Amino acid sequence: MDVMELYGQEKPVISMEFSPPRSEKAIENFDNLITKLAGFNPDYMSVTFGAGGSDRDGSYQTVKKILIDKNIPTIAYIAGFGLGPDEICEVLDKYKELGVKTIFVIRGDKPNDSEFTPHPDSFAYASDLISFIKGRYDFTLGCAGYPEAHVEAESLDKDIEYLKLKIDNGAQYVVVQYFYDNKYYFDYVEKCRKIGINIPIIPGIMPVYTIKLAKILSSVCGSSIVPDLQARLDSIDKDDKNAVLDIGIDFAYEQCKGLLAKGVPGLHFYTMGRSKSTGQIISKLKADNLL
């Protein structure tokens, strides 16, 4: 699968993201999770890569399960933080041998392990890693964008300049960090187009799964919990997990409906290892003939 062929079609591309299961229980449940979500016919699935390569084998095994065992088009993440060039090539060679065609490239975060020592020749920025990969492999490369700016960026405009550098170095499509107001996305796309970024920019969708998780992710990712969403969450019993989940589904559905109405190239769902929310949102969109 060449992801650029998908994004060249008229219909919106539906993709889903997973992290490698890290516990025995999660591993046992993962096959069922993939089977359930495969039933909604996503165009592809993607698999994340642990900080500092901490779970690179888990990422590889998860990609293999989805791509080979389940026969679903799969994109593999790679995060360059802390890894040396030889380590990067070792990972990419294995993915190439497996049949992976597209790599999603991020800098990645520093591991929480206090004893972790980054390789002296590791890549400081995703743009550097993209350039390195582009010069050695024929993968299609994707990269990340941040509608509310990366948490470490000095400004949104500066962050978009860095995005342009990623693209100049070889990235061919962008998946953006999730947001809870579509205006963030559309304003971001407009700013990108003004400086000559003309590749597909895909909105990321993160339904609220739990209030605690939403707060943690907002802090880590820099994605605002907007007043409308907060008011809905404040209107229910915060201990009612099903009510929280339903609000998350309804809010994300409304977001997707608004995005699709303006012709976005696709929807990328951050599943967080869950199937119900993503499945119900897609079902509702299909029932409304939006997909």
Buried (B, 14 or more C-beta within 10 A) or exposed (E): BEBBEBBEEEEBBBBBBBBBBEEEEEBEBBEEBBEBBBEBEBBBBBBBBBBBBBBBEBBBBBBBBBBEEBEBBBBBBBBBBBBBBEBBBEBBEBBBEBEBBBBBBBBBEEBEEEEBEBBEEBBEBBBBBBBBBBEEBEBBBBBBBBBBBBEEBEEBEEBBEBBBBBBEBBBBBBBBBBBBBBEBBBBBBEBBEEEEBEBBBBBBBBBBBBBEBBEEBBEEBBBBBBEEBBEBBEEBEEEEEEBBBBBBBBBBBBBBBBBBEEEBBBBBBBBBBBBBBBBBBBBBBEEEEBB
